[in-house]
Amino acid sequence: MEKELKIRTIGGASTEKKEQAKKEIEQALFNHFGSLSSQEQEQLKKFEYPKSEKEIALINFANKETSQFMQEAGMEPYDIPFENYHIVPNELYKKIKGASGSATTFFMKQGIIFDAQYFRDNPVNFGTTAIHETLHLKAHFSIEVQEKEGGKINKTLYREGVSVQALQGHDGYYEKYHEHFEGLHEGIVAETEKKLLTKFFNIPQLQKEKEWLMSEKAKNLKEKLAKEKKISEDDIIWVGAKENDWTIVSYIQQRNVLNYVCAEIQKQFPNQYQSTDDIYKIFLNAHFTGKLLPLARIVEKTFGEGSFRILGNMGTDEESGVLHLETLTKARLRQMRKNPFLLI
């Protein structure tokens, strides 16, 4: 039995048109290939790489762990079919997505595409990226549906996880991409990916890769890379014997902000939350439920009025993460000066 996606709809379209939009997305998930255009089907038939047994096992791991998170958040879990994951040649990837990135999620089509040049020879890169993109695709999902001339509908992504995008009628919507909580959203996804690494490397299919990473040579390469890039060794997912063969957990600065916010909230409410992981789980649950109010309350009680809006303005670039960490640190100090007992 197919599961029903929990898709929230907003916009001026009729109830019937909104239901139609939801059904189209459900079809894209559970009958993915059939929902694609004839041209898209032909391209995939011709160029898509067949998935290996190891790649299927890694997708299965991503589905299993993300479904567990969904269940813990009170959401009905479901698996994304293997057919929705596409590994394609670099030329086709660039044609579909453009020059940037190595993997991306398409919410309206309920699919994930991978640029084969980054993943076919590195199962660790494929597996961790599959976790990252599966977390995106299973996030809270809401769309705006507007009815156009001739009864046609225009559906656009409005909410994904904790992020909020501009409405279709917003000035400049089609000229400039606009989104709130984008940096926080990516920070939550990347931090969750990192927290799964221990389990990930215990997959039997990755025994060879795990043995390599545990070798003295790999450890030395990892230590050297951490010093050169000025990053924590814990953020290094993979390091190979060849030059430039390494991978790190993405969005370091956004994760730094998330972890700082979690730590300060736990200090603010030590009796209510025993560890920073308890706070992180609130952020992760919001990723799946879309409920921002509980987050807003504890953030503003810890960092002061307007601090949740500041967190929402953080983008995905490195500089934005650094600046917002500085801003939130100052906000925390101001809040503590207003309440001197917090310094005790």
C-alpha positions, 0 to 999 in steps of 0.5 A: 500500500502506498503511503500518502505524503503529508503535503500542505498547500497554500495559495489562491487555487481551488481545493480541487486544483490543490488536490490535483497538485498534491496528487501530481507530487505523490505520483512523482514519488511513488510512480517516479519514472511514469511522472517524467516527461517523455524527453526525460524518460528517454534521456534516463533510459539512454544515459543513466547508470545502473545502480550497483548492489553497494549503491542500493545498500547505501540508499537503503541505509539512507532510507532506514535512518531518515525514516527512523528520524521521521518516526521519532518526530511523530511523522509517518515514515516512508521509503523513497524508491531506488528508482528516484535516485539517478546517477548520470554522466556529467554532461547530462547533469550539467544540462539538467542542473547547470554547472554547480554542485554534484548532486541535487534534489528536485522536490516537484519531481521527487527525485535526486540526481548525482553527477557520476564523475564524483560518485561512481568510484567512491561509495563513501561519497555516494552514501553520505550524499545520499543521506544528505539529499534523502534528508532534504527530500523527506523534510516537511514539504508545503507548496503554493498553488495558484490557478492560471489562465485556462485552468492550468496550475502553477505550483512552487515550493513554499516550505522545505524543512525549516526553510521558508521561500517567497510567495509567487506574488512577492516582488522580484520572485522570478528575478531573484531567489529568496529564502529564509532559514536556508542556512539553518536548514542546511546546517541541520541536514549536514549536522545530521549527516555527520551524526550518522557517520559512525553507523554509516561506516559499520555497513558491511558493504563499506568494510574495505573503505573502513579498513582503509580509513583506520590504517596509519597511512589514512590517519596521517593523511587525515591529520595533514589535511585537517592542518592544511585546511584548518578544519576538525578531523571529525569533519573529514569524511573521506581521504584517499591515497591520491591527491585531492581525493578527500571529502568533508561534511559540508556547511561547517560555519552553519553547523557551528552556528547550530551547535553554538545555539544548541549549547547556549539554550542548554545552558539557559535551561539545564533542568529542562534539557540534559544535553545539547543533543536534546536541543538538536533533536528539537531542530531535527524534529522541526525539519520533519514537522515544519513547526517553527514556533517551539524553536522560536520560543527557546531561541528568543528566550535565550538570545533575546527578542528578534534573535530568531529572525537573525537566525533566519537570515543566515545564508549558506555561504561561509561568510554568512555563517561566520557573521551570524555566529558573531551576531548571535554571540553578541545577542547572547551577551546582551541578553545575559546582561539584562538578566545578571542571574544567568551569569552565576 
